[in-house]
Amino acid sequence: MNKKFNVFRPGQTVVDLGFAPGSWSQVAYSATRPGGRIIGIDLIPAVPPDGVFSIQGDFLDPRVHQMVKSWLLQQERQKQTQKEKRKAKSHAVEAEAEAEAEEDEEEEAQTLPDTTLPEDTTAEPPEEPGPDGDSSAETTTGDSRDVANMKVVDVVLSDMLMNTSGIAFKDHAASMDLCLTALNFATETLKPGGRFVCKFYQGAEDKELELALKNAFDKVFREKPDSSRKESKEAYFVALHRKNK
Ligand SMILES: C[S@@+](CC[C@H](N)C(=O)[O-])C[C@H]1O[C@@H](n2cnc3c(N)ncnc32)[C@H](O)[C@@H]1O
């Protein structure tokens, strides 16, 4: 499905619901390098693949949503701090280069007759805003706003499925609960343009889920990948480009 829909890109933040034992997380991790951040959540204890952070808990429990959001916030703050550090470093390099250039000019000037020296040679250089001063302020404000709204996630995956009972309607209803919970979380956290992939058990109510997805995303595909057994009621929705609303 990733090959077909190109779900992952380098640097993305991905939330993998029902991640254990971790194959999807592993694919997400490799496909989002460098800079990707992956968090997996599962009911059962499982060691996540390298580079993946995990939380053990029931995603139907709102407290688990809060834990994931806290992690996302922390990651976002880290990203901003790293961005600011990089900016400060590049400003320091620029300032050093400017100071060196001025020193060179002064040295050159000292070798010339006095009359050629401009009057303000000894004056402090005027403080000029960095080349990206204004736009960086905008970016920071934009990021802070996104963090406040928690729209910081690029992809939400849900492969959550209960142990099936064999009673089709019951399994379908349980699957719809999980999918709708995942979709609610995605609605709260996905950036505009974000993607959502969820496994579901086909049944009477999946049309409603499809409609909710179409309401929130520009494109929605119903998929039955080759790896899924033909007789199984399992299928996937792939929703691309979260609408900006
Ligand atoms: C099919 S497996 C996931 C396989 C995984 N995507 C992978 O690639 O390795 C489904 C997982 O969903 C988890 N799950 C089911 N209900 C859940 C819930 N309410 N909260 C969190 N995880 C849940 C199960 O424990 C199980 O590990």
The ligand as a Tripos MOL2 file, in Angstrom:
@<TRIPOS>MOLECULE
LIG
   27    29     1     0     0
SMALL
NO_CHARGES

@<TRIPOS>ATOM
      1 C1         -2.9300   -6.9900   13.4200 C.3       1 LIG1
      2 S1         -2.0820   -6.4990   14.8310 S.3       1 LIG1
      3 C2         -1.0650   -5.1990   14.2700 C.3       1 LIG1
      4 C3          0.1230   -5.6190   13.4670 C.3       1 LIG1
      5 C4          1.0650   -4.4600   13.2320 C.3       1 LIG1
      6 N1          0.4390   -3.4250   12.4020 N.3       1 LIG1
      7 C5          2.3530   -4.8640   12.5970 C.2       1 LIG1
      8 O1          2.6090   -4.4640   11.4380 O.co2     1 LIG1
      9 O2          3.1480   -5.5600   13.2130 O.co2     1 LIG1
     10 C6         -3.3310   -5.6420   15.7020 C.3       1 LIG1
     11 C7         -2.8550   -5.0280   16.9850 C.3       1 LIG1
     12 O3         -3.8520   -4.1350   17.4650 O.3       1 LIG1
     13 C8         -3.7790   -4.1090   18.8650 C.3       1 LIG1
     14 N2         -5.0110   -3.5420   19.4320 N.ar      1 LIG1
     15 C9         -6.2780   -4.0060   19.3380 C.ar      1 LIG1
     16 N3         -7.1210   -3.2200   20.0200 N.ar      1 LIG1
     17 C10        -6.3850   -2.2080   20.5340 C.ar      1 LIG1
     18 C11        -6.6770   -1.0920   21.3610 C.ar      1 LIG1
     19 N4         -7.9310   -0.8560   21.7800 N.pl3     1 LIG1
     20 N5         -5.6680   -0.2560   21.7270 N.ar      1 LIG1
     21 C12        -4.4150   -0.5070   21.3120 C.ar      1 LIG1
     22 N6         -4.0600   -1.5590   20.5430 N.ar      1 LIG1
     23 C13        -5.0250   -2.3990   20.1710 C.ar      1 LIG1
     24 C14        -3.5930   -5.5850   19.2090 C.3       1 LIG1
     25 O4         -3.0610   -5.7580   20.4950 O.3       1 LIG1
     26 C15        -2.6380   -6.0480   18.1010 C.3       1 LIG1
     27 O5         -1.3160   -6.0450   18.5280 O.3       1 LIG1
@<TRIPOS>BOND
     1     1     2 1
     2     2     3 1
     3     2    10 1
     4     3     4 1
     5     4     5 1
     6     5     6 1
     7     5     7 1
     8     7     8 2
     9     7     9 1
    10    10    11 1
    11    11    12 1
    12    11    26 1
    13    12    13 1
    14    13    14 1
    15    13    24 1
    16    14    15 ar
    17    14    23 ar
    18    15    16 ar
    19    16    17 ar
    20    17    18 ar
    21    17    23 ar
    22    18    19 1
    23    18    20 ar
    24    20    21 ar
    25    21    22 ar
    26    22    23 ar
    27    24    25 1
    28    24    26 1
    29    26    27 1
@<TRIPOS>SUBSTRUCTURE
     1 LIG1         1 GROUP 0 **** ****
